[in-house]
Amino acid sequence: MTVVNVVQHTSSDYLGLIEDHLEGRQIKFNYSRPFTEGGDTPHPDSIGDGLILLGGGPWGSAGTRNVPTLEKEITLVRTCLMLDKPIIGFGLGAQILAIGAGGKSIESAYEFEVGIVTRVKSRALAGYLPELYPHAVLMRDRPLPPDYAQILAVDEKGRPALFQIGTNAFGFSGHPGVKSAIAEDLIMEFEDVPKNAKNALSALKTYREKIEDSLVKIMAGLVKETGLMQIQTSN
């Protein structure tokens, strides 16, 4: 069975709707919770068939409030890139992917934004990426991918919303499988409350069905591009 390692940065943020898509394809996922007592990031030698880095809420990577495991995760990303193992990053995870691939992150306030993303590469995610899809960003700082990265989609301000590193590493500035309960719990977990939280949460709830519909295509493209189904078949 294909096994993917998933790194959490908070107790509230998890794969959300993505869990069902992985389980339906018999792709197993193991959560690592380095913020808990005795928890740690996966050792580079223990990474299975792929790596997913989740968001971090108020944790960032540009110097104001860096996630404590930042350096370990950058090393993890570089190891996976060197070994050609699939990587998917959401929010803070996308920042870490950008840094590990030779880019950087840009300092930005902790914000909660909900809007529509526009595809800029017609064949993005093997042609599965919707031309327009809903986008929920709840994070501090922003990823700035390296020059060689492919920008697949942009947000309403023209910033990278989805980028690709090499053939099988992808960074989303938002969480494509987010549930409103994730956002609610994340806001309650920390004293630091993001800007526009109340309005963004209301907007997120109205996008529920569109998020579910878009995720069907996004996951089909991600699984194909990362080769996770091929890994499973070969096993």
N, C-alpha and C positions, 0 to 999 in steps of 0.2 A: 504493500500500500504506500502511496505517496504521502510523505509527512512534511509539513511546513511548520517552521518555528515562527511564533508570533510574539513580538516584544510589546508589552504594555508599559505605559509611563504613568498611568493613574489607575485607580481602581474602577473608575466609571467608564472609561473608554475601552471598547472591545470591538470585535468584528461586526457586530450587529447583524444586519440582513445578509451579510456575506457568509455567515456560518452555514446557512441553509444551502447556499450554492456550492460550497465546498463539500459538505456532507453528501449532497445529491450526486456528486461526482466521485465519491469515495476518496476524497482527499482529506487526510487527517491533519488537524492543527493542534499544536501544543503551545499553550501560553507560558511566557516567562514574565515574572513580576519582580523586577529588580528593586522596586521601592518597598517591598515587604521585608520583614525581618528574616534574614537568611536567604533572601532572594538575590538573584544576579542575572546578568545578561547571559545568553548562551555562549559557551566557549566556541571559538571559530572552528575547532575540530569536530564539534558536536552538531553543527548545522546539518539538517537532513537534506531535503530536496529543494528547499527554498526558504526565504526569509520575508516576513511582513513586519514593518515597523509602524506602530499606531501613532495617533496624535498625543499631545501632551498637555492640552488645556493651557494653563498659564506658563508652563515650562517652554522655554525657547532654546535658541542655539547661537544667538548673535551677541551674547555678552551681558545682557541685562539680567536675565534669570535663566541661566543654562540648566538643562536637565542634568542631574548629577552623573549620569552614565554616558554623557556625550562622547568622551574620548573613546571609551570602550566600544560604543556603537559605530563610531566612525571606522575604527579598526575592523569591526565585524563586516561593515559594508565593503571595505576595500578587499577583505579576504574573499567575500562572495563574488565580487566583480572579477577578481583574479582567477577564481575557480569557475567562473561562468555559471554561477548559481542564480536563479531568479530572485529578484528583490522587488517588493512593492512597498511604497511608503505613502502614508497618509498624514497630512498636516506636518507636525514635527518630524515624522518619519521621512517625509519628502525633503525636509531641510537637511536631515542627516545624510540622506542619499546624495543630495546635491554636493554637500561638503566632501563626502567620501569619494565622489567621482571627480573632484577637482574644481568644483564651483564653490559657492559660499552661501551664507544666509544674510539677509538684510534686517536690521533692527526695525521692529514695528510694534506698536501697542497691542495689547491683548484685545482681540476683536471677535465678534460673532457676526458673520455676514451670510446671507442667503440670497442666491440669485441664479442666473442662467449662464452656462458656459457655452462657448462657441467652438466647434471643431475647426481647426485650420489645416489639417492634413486629411485628405479624403480617404486615404487607406489606413488611417490610424486604427490601432488594435485590430489588424487584419481586416479592416473595413467594417467592423462591428460598432465602433464608437458612434453614438448618435450625433447628428449634426448639431443639435441643441440638447442640453440636459441640465437638470437642477444641480445646484452646487451649494453645499453648506460648509463654511469654514469657521472653525472655532479654535483659534490659535494665537500665540505670540510669535512675532518675527515672520519672515517670508523666505522661501527658497529662491536662490538664484542659480539655476543650473549652469554648468560649464558651457563654453561656446560650442562645443561639438555635440551637445545634446539636441535632440529633436523636440521642438515644441509642438505638441499635438492638439492642444486646446488652450484658449485664453478666457479669462473672466471678463466681466463687464468693464473693467478698467484697463484691459489689454495686458494684464499680467499673466504669466504662465499658470495655467490651472492643471495641466497634465503634461508631463515631459517624459521622454524616453532616453535612457542611457544604454548604448549598445543595442543588443537585440532583445534582452529579456529583463530589463530593470525599468520600473515605472514609478514616477512620483506624482501624486495627486495633492494639490494644496488643500482640498477638502476630503471628506470621508464619503465615498459614493454609496456606502451601505448604512449610513447613519439612521438611527431611530430618534425620535424626539425625546424618548426617555434617556438616551445617552446624554444628550445636550442638557437636559434638566438636571440629571445627577451630577454631571461635570460642573455645572454652575454652582451647585450646592456643596460640592466637595471642597472648594477652596474659598477663602475670604476674598480673594481677588476676583472681581466680577467683570466680565468683558463688556466693552461698549455695546450699546444697542441690544442688550440681551433680551429684553421683553419683546420688542418688535420682531427681532430675528427668530425667536422661538415660535411666535405666532405664525410667521411666514413659513417656517419649516414644517409645521403641522399641515399647512395647506398643500405642500408639495409631496405629501406622503405617497400617493399613488404614482406620481411621476417619477419619484426616486425608485420605487419598486420596479416600475416598467423599464427605466433606463438601466438599472443594475443588471437585468437579464442580459442585455446586449454587452454591457461593459465586462461582465464576468466571462461571457463566452469568448470575447476578444482577449482578455487577460490570460485565461487558461490556454488558449491556442498560442498566443505569442510567447508566454513563459515556458511552454512545453510541458506543463504539469501533467496533462493527460498522457503525453507520450512517455513520460517518466513512469507513470503508473502501469501503462501497457507493457513497457519493457521489463518491469519487475514481475 
